[in-house]
Amino acid sequence: MPDEELAKLLNRGQSGVRTHRCELGIPAAPRIKPQRWPPAKVALLGTAPDQEIAKRLGISTGTVSKRRAALGIPKWDQKLKPWKPAEDALLGKMPDTEIAKRTGRSFQAVGSRRRDLKIPKFGTAIRHWTAAEDALLGTVPDKQLMRKLKRSCKAIAARRQKKGIPPCRPRSWSPEDDAVLGTRHDEQIALLLNRTKAAVVARRRKLGIRNHASKIRYLWTPKQEELLGVLPDQEVADLFSRTVNAVKLRRRRLHIPAARADA
């Protein structure tokens, strides 16, 4: 309590009470203006989280907490207020905010209770699994079906387990499969072997096989080399669909000086 009240109770001077309190390292009791807390507001303390009471009254959470503690009112605990069957029946039938108002609970408490009972959120459309979707389960890893089915990996795995379908295990590579690697583009091989491009690239790199695109080289013809140093490198590159660096490299290997700007 404030020093003034304690001084009257102990029949001591207010300065003496204040000095002794400071010697003991005890902070002063918070000063609360009685006119700001009418009985109607005090009755709300402890009936809901301090944050919610503060929002209702338009004051800070710290002010509510201090007033509640000063009056000896215990902190609100949703565990002390069990859910009634009638309240559970409302979950999922209307927005959580509306249920919070009707039950006198916080929005967070309503959402937590609804999730504990595995009740979908109000307004959420429930997508039923089709026969075509079920037919894809187990044919490829669950993660690869996420984008195609527009479902979460957890939902796909749960559906597959419910149907008793084993997960798709990585297919082993046969010598015939390995022989195809590097003979054409990875995308084409992926379609040919019914595998993902990532799996093809990983296998090719593991075996040290070069990419098909890197094997393609455009050899220089004598007619093309005759223009090196005659035309600027940029014009030669544009003329033969080559990069400027490739033109410069070829010219330097042949010890041909660059074309002059005024040529």
Summary of the structure (lengths in Angstrom):
residues: 263
radius of gyration: 38.7
end to end distance: 98.5
largest distance: 115.8
contacts: 556
relative contact order: 0.04
helix: 54%
strand: 2%
